[in-house]
Amino acid sequence: MRTRLVRIACLFTSIAPAAAAVMGLASSPALAEEKSSPAQQTEGPGSAVPAEGPKAAAAPPPAGSKVAAPKASVGAPKTSAKKKAPESPPLPPSPARLWLIAPSPHGPWTLRIDNEGERPMRIPADVRLLRLEVDTLNKRTKKTVRCAAPAGLKPSGFPERRALLLAPGQSYMEHFDPRLLCFGKDEAALVGGSVVRTWYGWGPPPKWSKKPPAAPFAAESTDDPPAFAPAPGLAAPTVVLSYGLPPKEAAADDAGGAEPASPADETAQPPGDKATQSSGDKAAQSSGDKAAQPADDKAAQPADDKAAQTSADRPAGESPEKRVPSDKGHSAGPPGKPIKDANAPRLELTSEPWSDAASPRSIVVRVSAKNAGRRPMTVAIRSRMLEFHVAGPNGETVCTAAPPTGAIPRDLFRTLKPGASADVSLLLREVCPADTFNREGLYEVTATLHANEPGTGLGLDAYTAVVPAKNTTLLRVKSAPEPFYAAAPRAVPTPKPKPEASQAPEHEEHDP
C-alpha cells in the first residue's frame, strides 16, 4: 500500500512542471491571438518551441491580408439596423347611424341606417341582422329578453345580394314585424314601458384581443385607402316602448274630435236655406219664429194641431180605431231580437299561438274544439273540415275545407260533455296550395271549423255550425325555396326631422 502511494506522489511531481508550462503558454496574450499551424498541432507538448512574445505582437500584417475589426465591448449600446416606420394616424369612426322607430309595442317597427358622412359606404341591408335586448319593468318577472333571428333564418356571413351602397345623405329604411325576432314566449316582453336596446351586424372582437376587427362589417368605406374605419356592428339609441291608446281614445283621435251633426238640426231648416242662413238667424228662428210660421207647416205645429188636422183629413166613413197602431211584437221584449239560450251546447275553436318550422314540409298546426256550453253535444270533427286563411309575404291565401259527404260512419261521431275538447293536428302543406309557404319569413294563420255533418242518415241530431278560431297562429318559416327578400334593396334620401310645435314658424301679421 505504501509503495502505491509513493508511486502516485512521484507521478504528480513529474507532471506538475509540464502542467505549469502549458498554463503559462495558454495565458500569454500573444499566443492566444496567434493561430497554431498544422505542424505545431501534430507535435507533442515537449517538442513545442515557444514563440517570442514582443516580435509576434509587433509584426505587421502581410500585404493583401484582411485584418478583423476589433469587437465591440459588451457594455457599448447596440444600434438596431431596422428602423420602425412611422405609424399612420388612426382612421375616424364610421359615420353610419342606426335608428329603431317603434311607435307601438306590437309593430310594425322601422329600421333605418343613415350615412351622415361625406364619402359613400357599403352596408348589408338585411333586418335579420338585428339583435334586441328588452328589459321588462314587471317586478315579479323583471328580466332581460334577448331576441334575434334563428340560425336557419339569419345569414351566416355578409349577404352579398343585400349589399347596398349609400351615398352621403342617403338612408336605408325597412318596416318589419318585431315578432320575427321576439318569437314565441319572448313576445310577452313587447309591452308598454319596456326598454329596448338594439345592435345591428356582428359583434366586436373581445376586449382582450389585440387584433383589428375582421370582416364581415356592418358599415365599411368604398374608397381605397378607406376614408373611415370599418364597423363590425352599429348600436341604436335606447328606445322605451309606449303604452298605446285605448280603442275608444284612438277612435276619437282618428275622428279629430268632431261630433256628427244630429238629424234634428238637419230637419229644422229647409234644404235651400242651409248655406245662406247665419248662426244668428238660426238662434232667432229656434226661439221666437216658430209661432210666426204658417199653419200649414207641419214641422212647426204642436201636437194638438197635428191631431186636429189628422181628424179633419180622415174620411167620413172611417172609424178612428183603425188609426190606432197595433201592439204586435211589443209584448215580448224588443222586436226582432231572438232569444239566446246561454246553456245550449256550442263549440269554441282555439289554435296554438305560434309554430316554428324549419321548412314548409314541417309546418304543423294544432287546433282544439271545446264544448263551451252547459249541455253535451254530438258532433263529427275531422281535419278536412278545417279552413285556413294564411297572410304572409306573398299575400293572402285561403286553404278551403272539404264539402260535406254524408258518409261518415257512426263511430266517428263523438259526444263532447260540457268543457270537453277535441284536438286536431295536421300538416298545412297537405291542405294548402303548393306555393303558399314558398318564401321565408313570418305568416299569420287563422283557422275556421266547418262542422257540416248533421248525421241525419244515421238517425242523429249532430251539431253543425261554422266556428272561427278565437286567435291566430303566428308561423315562422326558417328555410324555403324562395329567399326572404323578393326585391333588391334601394337607398332613399335621409328624411328630415319634422319641426316641433314650439319651433314652427309663426305667421307674419300684415298691417291693415
C-alpha positions in Angstrom: 0.0 0.0 0.0 2.9 2.3 0.8 4.6 1.6 -2.4 1.4 2.6 -4.4 1.2 5.9 -2.5 4.8 6.6 -3.2 4.4 6.0 -7.0 1.3 8.2 -7.2 3.3 11.0 -5.4 6.2 10.7 -7.8 3.8 10.8 -10.8 2.3 14.1 -9.6 5.7 15.6 -9.0 6.8 14.7 -12.6 3.5 16.1 -14.2 3.5 19.4 -12.2 6.2 21.3 -14.2 4.8 20.3 -17.6 1.3 21.4 -16.5 2.7 24.7 -15.3 4.4 25.3 -18.6 1.3 24.6 -20.5 -0.8 27.0 -18.3 1.8 29.7 -18.9 1.6 29.4 -22.6 -2.2 29.4 -22.7 -2.3 32.6 -20.5 0.1 34.5 -22.9 -1.9 37.1 -24.9 0.3 36.9 -28.0 -0.2 33.1 -28.3 -3.9 33.4 -27.6 -4.4 35.6 -30.7 -2.0 33.6 -33.0 -3.4 30.6 -34.6 -1.2 27.4 -34.5 -0.1 25.8 -37.7 -0.9 22.2 -38.6 2.7 21.3 -37.9 2.6 22.6 -34.5 -0.7 20.8 -33.8 1.0 17.5 -34.6 3.9 18.0 -32.3 3.8 16.9 -28.7 3.9 19.2 -25.8 7.5 18.5 -25.1 8.8 19.5 -28.6 6.8 22.8 -28.8 9.1 25.8 -29.2 7.7 29.0 -27.5 7.4 32.0 -29.9 8.8 35.4 -29.0 6.1 37.5 -27.4 7.4 41.0 -28.4 8.2 40.1 -32.0 4.9 38.3 -32.6 2.9 41.3 -31.2 4.9 43.9 -33.2 5.0 42.1 -36.6 2.9 44.0 -39.1 0.3 42.0 -41.1 1.3 40.9 -44.6 0.2 42.9 -47.6 -3.2 42.0 -49.0 -4.3 40.3 -45.9 -7.6 41.3 -44.2 -7.5 42.3 -40.6 -10.5 41.6 -38.5 -12.1 44.7 -36.9 -11.9 44.8 -33.1 -15.0 43.5 -31.5 -17.3 45.9 -29.6 -17.3 45.8 -25.9 -20.1 44.2 -24.1 -21.1 47.5 -22.4 -21.5 49.5 -25.7 -25.0 50.3 -26.8 -26.4 48.3 -29.7 -27.7 50.2 -32.8 -30.7 48.5 -34.5 -30.3 48.0 -38.2 -34.1 48.2 -38.9 -35.9 51.5 -38.1 -39.6 51.4 -37.2 -41.8 53.0 -39.8 -43.8 56.0 -38.5 -47.4 55.0 -37.5 -50.2 56.4 -39.6 -52.9 58.3 -37.8 -56.0 56.3 -36.8 -59.0 56.4 -39.1 -62.1 58.3 -38.0 -65.1 56.2 -36.9 -67.8 55.1 -39.3 -70.4 57.8 -40.0 -73.2 55.3 -40.2 -76.1 55.9 -37.8 -78.7 53.3 -36.8 -82.2 54.2 -35.7 -85.1 52.0 -34.4 -88.5 53.5 -34.7 -91.1 51.7 -32.6 -94.4 53.7 -32.4 -96.3 50.9 -30.6 -95.3 47.7 -28.8 -96.9 45.4 -31.4 -95.4 46.9 -34.6 -94.8 47.4 -37.3 -91.3 48.9 -36.5 -88.9 50.6 -38.8 -85.2 50.0 -39.2 -83.2 53.0 -40.6 -79.5 53.4 -41.4 -78.2 56.9 -42.3 -74.9 57.9 -44.0 -74.0 61.1 -42.2 -70.5 61.3 -43.6 -69.0 62.9 -46.8 -68.0 59.7 -48.5 -70.1 56.6 -49.7 -70.3 53.4 -47.7 -71.3 49.8 -48.1 -73.8 48.2 -45.7 -75.8 44.9 -45.6 -79.5 45.8 -45.9 -81.0 42.9 -44.0 -83.2 43.2 -41.0 -82.4 39.7 -39.9 -79.0 41.1 -38.6 -80.8 42.9 -35.8 -80.5 41.8 -32.1 -82.7 43.2 -29.4 -82.3 43.3 -25.7 -85.7 44.0 -24.0 -85.8 44.9 -20.3 -89.3 44.4 -18.7 -90.4 46.5 -15.8 -92.5 43.9 -14.1 -91.2 43.4 -10.6 -92.1 39.7 -10.5 -90.7 38.8 -13.9 -88.1 41.5 -14.3 -85.5 40.1 -16.7 -83.7 40.8 -20.0 -85.1 39.1 -23.0 -82.7 38.7 -26.0 -84.4 38.5 -29.4 -82.6 37.5 -32.6 -83.3 35.6 -35.8 -82.7 31.9 -35.5 -79.7 30.2 -37.0 -81.6 28.9 -40.0 -83.0 32.3 -40.9 -80.1 34.6 -40.1 -77.4 34.9 -42.8 -74.1 33.3 -41.6 -71.9 35.8 -43.4 -72.3 39.1 -45.3 -75.3 38.8 -47.6 -73.9 39.8 -50.9 -77.4 40.0 -52.5 -78.3 42.6 -49.9 -75.2 44.8 -50.3 -76.2 48.4 -50.6 -74.1 51.5 -51.4 -75.2 54.6 -49.6 -74.1 58.0 -50.9 -73.8 60.9 -48.4 -77.2 62.0 -47.3 -78.9 58.7 -48.2 -80.6 56.1 -45.9 -81.9 52.6 -45.9 -85.4 52.1 -44.4 -87.3 48.8 -43.8 -90.5 48.1 -42.0 -90.7 44.8 -40.1 -92.7 42.9 -37.5 -90.8 42.7 -34.2 -92.3 39.2 -33.6 -90.0 37.9 -36.3 -87.2 38.4 -33.7 -89.1 38.1 -30.4 -90.9 34.9 -31.3 -92.9 32.6 -29.1 -92.7 33.3 -25.4 -90.4 36.3 -26.0 -93.3 38.2 -27.5 -94.6 38.8 -23.9 -91.8 41.2 -23.3 -93.1 43.6 -26.0 -95.3 45.7 -23.7 -95.5 49.3 -22.8 -92.7 50.6 -20.6 -90.1 48.0 -21.8 -86.6 49.3 -22.6 -85.2 48.1 -25.9 -81.5 48.2 -26.8 -80.6 47.4 -30.5 -77.5 46.1 -32.1 -77.1 45.6 -35.9 -74.5 43.4 -37.6 -71.9 41.3 -36.0 -70.2 41.5 -32.6 -67.0 43.4 -32.0 -63.8 41.5 -31.1 -63.3 40.7 -27.4 -61.6 43.2 -25.2 -58.5 41.1 -24.6 -57.9 40.6 -28.3 -55.2 42.9 -29.9 -56.2 42.0 -33.5 -58.0 44.6 -35.6 -61.7 43.9 -36.4 -62.1 41.4 -39.2 -64.8 41.1 -41.8 -67.8 40.9 -42.1 -68.7 44.6 -41.4 -72.0 46.3 -40.9 -70.5 49.5 -42.5 -67.3 50.0 -44.4 -65.8 52.5 -46.8 -65.8 52.1 -50.5 -62.6 54.1 -51.0 -59.1 52.8 -51.3 -57.4 53.7 -48.9 -60.5 53.7 -46.7 -61.9 57.1 -45.6 -63.1 55.7 -42.2 -62.6 52.7 -40.0 -64.9 49.7 -40.7 -67.6 48.9 -38.1 -68.5 45.3 -37.3 -71.7 46.5 -35.7 -73.9 49.5 -35.1 -75.8 50.4 -31.9 -79.1 52.4 -31.9 -80.3 54.8 -29.2 -82.2 53.1 -26.4 -86.0 53.1 -27.0 -88.8 52.9 -24.4 -92.0 51.3 -25.8 -95.2 53.3 -25.4 -98.3 52.0 -23.7 -100.6 53.0 -26.6 -104.1 54.4 -26.5 -107.3 52.5 -25.6 -109.5 51.7 -28.6 -112.1 54.4 -27.7 -109.5 57.2 -27.4 -107.7 56.1 -30.6 -111.0 56.2 -32.5 -111.7 59.7 -31.1 -108.2 60.8 -32.2 -108.8 59.5 -35.7 -112.1 61.4 -35.9 -110.4 64.6 -34.9 -112.8 65.3 -32.0 -115.6 66.5 -34.4 -119.1 65.5 -33.3 -121.5 64.5 -36.1 -124.5 66.7 -36.7 -127.8 65.5 -35.2 -130.7 64.7 -37.6 -132.9 67.2 -35.7 -130.6 70.0 -36.7 -130.8 69.0 -40.4 -134.7 68.9 -40.4 -135.1 72.1 -38.5 -134.3 74.3 -41.6 -135.2 74.0 -45.3 -132.6 72.5 -47.6 -132.2 75.6 -49.6 -131.5 77.9 -46.7 -128.7 75.8 -45.0 -126.0 77.5 -46.9 -127.3 81.1 -46.6 -128.7 81.1 -43.0 -126.3 82.6 -40.5 -125.9 81.5 -36.9 -127.8 84.5 -35.6 -130.8 83.7 -37.8 -130.8 80.1 -36.5 -131.0 81.2 -32.9 -133.8 83.7 -33.7 -135.7 81.0 -35.6 -135.4 78.5 -32.7 -136.6 81.0 -30.1 -139.4 83.1 -31.4 -140.0 82.4 -35.0 -141.8 79.1 -34.5 -145.1 80.9 -33.7 -144.8 83.1 -36.8 -144.6 80.2 -39.2 -147.7 79.4 -41.4 -150.2 76.9 -40.2 -149.7 74.5 -43.0 -146.0 73.9 -41.8 -146.4 70.5 -40.1 -142.9 70.6 -38.6 -143.7 73.7 -36.5 -147.2 72.8 -35.4 -147.9 71.5 -31.9 -149.2 68.0 -31.2 -152.8 69.1 -30.7 -152.9 70.8 -34.0 -151.5 67.8 -35.7 -154.2 65.6 -34.1 -156.9 68.0 -35.2 -155.6 68.2 -38.7 -155.4 64.4 -39.0 -159.0 64.1 -37.7 -160.2 66.7 -40.3 -158.4 64.9 -43.1 -159.9 61.5 -42.2 -162.7 60.3 -44.5 -166.2 60.4 -43.1 -166.9 56.7 -43.1 -163.6 55.6 -41.5 -163.6 54.9 -37.8 -160.8 56.2 -35.5 -160.0 52.7 -34.2 -158.4 51.8 -37.4 -155.8 54.5 -37.0 -154.6 53.1 -33.6 -151.3 51.3 -34.1 -151.3 47.6 -33.2 -149.2 46.3 -30.2 -147.9 43.3 -32.2 -144.4 42.4 -31.2 -144.2 44.8 -28.2 -145.5 42.4 -25.6 -142.5 40.1 -25.6 -139.5 42.4 -25.4 -137.8 44.3 -28.2 -139.0 43.4 -31.7 -136.8 41.3 -34.0 -134.3 40.2 -31.3 -134.2 36.4 -30.9 -133.9 34.7 -27.6 -130.5 33.2 -26.9 -130.0 30.0 -24.9 -126.8 30.5 -22.9 -126.8 26.9 -21.8 -127.0 25.4 -25.2 -124.0 23.4 -26.5 -121.6 25.4 -28.7 -118.1 25.0 -29.9 -115.2 27.3 -29.3 -112.2 26.9 -31.6 -108.6 27.8 -30.5 -105.3 27.2 -32.2 -101.8 27.2 -30.8 -100.3 30.7 -30.5 -97.1 30.1 -32.5 -95.4 27.4 -34.6 -91.7 27.5 -35.7 -91.0 25.4 -38.8 -87.6 24.6 -40.4 -89.2 24.2 -43.9 -92.7 24.2 -45.5 -92.9 20.4 -45.2 -92.7 20.5 -41.4 -95.4 23.1 -40.7 -97.8 21.6 -38.1 -100.8 23.5 -36.7 -102.8 22.2 -33.7 -106.4 23.1 -33.3 -108.7 22.5 -30.3 -112.5 22.5 -30.4 -114.1 22.8 -26.9 -117.7 22.5 -25.9 -118.3 25.8 -24.1 -122.0 25.1 -23.4 -123.6 23.5 -20.4 -125.2 20.6 -22.2 -123.5 17.7 -24.0 -123.4 17.6 -27.8 -122.9 15.1 -30.6 -120.5 16.3 -33.3 -118.2 15.0 -36.0 -114.8 16.8 -36.2 -112.4 15.8 -39.0 -109.2 17.5 -40.3 -110.8 18.0 -43.7 -113.4 20.3 -42.1 -110.8 22.9 -41.3 -110.3 26.0 -43.4 -107.2 28.2 -43.1 -106.7 31.9 -44.0 -102.9 32.5 -44.5 -101.4 36.0 -44.6 -97.7 36.0 -45.5 -95.0 37.7 -47.5 -96.6 36.6 -50.8 -100.1 37.9 -49.9 -103.2 36.2 -48.7 -104.2 32.6 -49.4 -107.3 30.6 -48.4 -107.0 26.9 -47.8 -110.6 25.8 -48.2 -112.3 23.0 -46.3 -113.9 19.9 -48.0 -117.7 19.9 -48.6 -120.0 17.6 -46.5 -120.1 14.0 -47.8 -122.9 12.5 -45.6 -120.9 9.2 -45.5 -119.2 9.5 -42.1 -119.7 6.3 -40.1 -121.3 6.2 -36.7 -118.1 5.6 -34.7 -116.6 9.0 -36.0 -119.4 11.0 -34.2 -118.3 11.8 -30.7 -120.1 13.1 -27.7 -118.5 16.1 -26.0 -119.5 16.8 -22.4 -119.5 20.4 -21.2 -115.9 21.6 -21.0 -114.6 18.6 -23.1 -112.5 19.3 -26.2 -111.2 17.5 -29.3 -107.7 18.2 -30.7 -106.8 18.0 -34.3 -103.2 18.3 -35.7 -102.4 18.5 -39.4 -99.7 19.5 -41.9 -100.6 22.7 -43.7 -98.7 21.6 -46.8 -101.4 18.9 -47.3 -104.4 21.2 -47.3 -102.9 24.4 -48.7 -101.7 25.2 -52.3 -98.1 24.2 -53.0 -96.8 27.7 -53.3 -98.4 29.1 -50.1 -95.2 28.9 -48.0 -92.6 29.3 -50.7 -90.8 32.2 -49.0 -89.0 32.5 -45.7 -90.5 34.7 -43.1 -93.5 35.3 -40.9 -97.1 34.1 -41.5 -100.4 34.6 -39.7 -102.7 31.6 -39.9 -106.4 31.8 -38.9 -108.4 28.5 -38.7 -112.2 28.0 -39.2 -114.1 24.8 -38.5 -116.9 23.8 -40.8 -118.9 21.2 -38.7 -121.2 20.3 -41.6 -122.1 16.7 -41.0 -125.6 16.5 -39.4 -125.8 12.7 -39.3 -129.4 12.6 -40.4 -128.8 9.4 -42.3 -127.8 7.7 -39.1 -130.7 9.0 -37.1 -128.5 11.5 -35.2 -129.0 15.2 -34.4 -125.4 16.3 -34.7 -124.1 19.8 -34.0 -123.5 21.8 -37.2 -122.0 25.3 -37.4 -119.2 27.4 -38.8 -116.8 28.2 -35.9 -113.9 30.7 -36.5 -110.9 30.5 -34.2 -110.6 32.9 -31.4 -106.9 33.6 -32.1 -104.4 33.4 -34.9 -101.3 31.2 -35.1 -98.0 33.0 -35.8 -95.9 30.9 -38.1 -92.2 31.4 -38.8 -90.6 29.5 -41.7 -86.8 29.4 -41.5 -85.9 27.9 -44.9 -87.9 27.9 -48.1 -87.3 27.7 -51.9 -87.6 31.5 -52.3 -85.4 33.9 -50.4 -86.5 36.2 -47.5 -86.5 39.3 -49.8 -88.2 39.3 -53.2 -86.6 42.6 -54.4 -83.2 44.2 -54.2 -82.7 47.0 -51.6 -82.7 50.6 -52.6 -81.5 53.8 -51.0 -83.7 56.8 -50.2 -83.0 60.4 -49.2 -82.5 60.8 -45.5 -85.8 62.0 -44.0 -85.5 65.4 -42.4 -86.8 65.8 -38.9 -90.2 67.4 -38.5 -90.2 70.8 -36.7 -91.9 70.7 -33.3 -94.9 72.9 -32.5 -92.8 75.3 -30.4 -90.3 75.7 -33.3 -92.9 76.1 -36.0 -92.5 79.4 -37.9 -95.1 82.0 -36.9 -97.4 83.6 -39.4 -96.5 87.1 -40.3 -99.0 89.7 -39.4 -99.9 92.1 -42.2 -100.8 95.7 -41.4 -104.3 96.6 -42.4 
